[in-house]
């Protein structure tokens, strides 16, 4: 009998035992969040300072729900990363599913945001309300990333609750493997949103160069 589980209810144990997903601790597996990051302009930094100030202000009036996090924090980041402009485009609440045929298990859900370059998945984003730890979204976003139809290219993810951000990388062949970036926190000294934007821009560069056949 086939069992269907909402992606929000999946566990890491399910992904590991039924889909063979493994965590990689090798520092060289996921260098994209560290190497060759583009600089950002002073005007972009000023915009991000405003985003931080807006988020800080709204925290005084809980609850800060998922849609507000998307509007106040995530949308400006995607705009500054040029993911609303050609050659990229955005889909929200995109339905996906993955199945483990031998175990009769199907996982279904809707991604908060999917950034695409033509049909290539560039970035999967899972947003949570401010009160949630981003750990809540880890199994869910990994399930979404495993639904990526492209086998030969890595897929990247981002989990955020508005204050904390963590990037993920997943490869599907020869076996599903993933790793994390460090945690970026909006209230660290300075403004970690600068770093988040630089990583987003780098992932966009990598996607563009990949489709153009360059590196």
Protein Blocks (a to p, Z undefined) as FASTA:
>chain_A
ZZdddfklpcfklmmmmnopacdfbfklmmmlmgopacddfklmmmmmmmmmmmmmmmmm
ccddfklmmmmmmmmmmmmnopmbcfbdcdehiacddddfknopacddddfbdcdehjac
fbdcddddfklcfklmmmmmmmmmmmpmblkbccdddddehjaccdddddfbfbdcdddd
ddddfkbghjfklmmmmmmmmmmmmmmmmmnopZZ
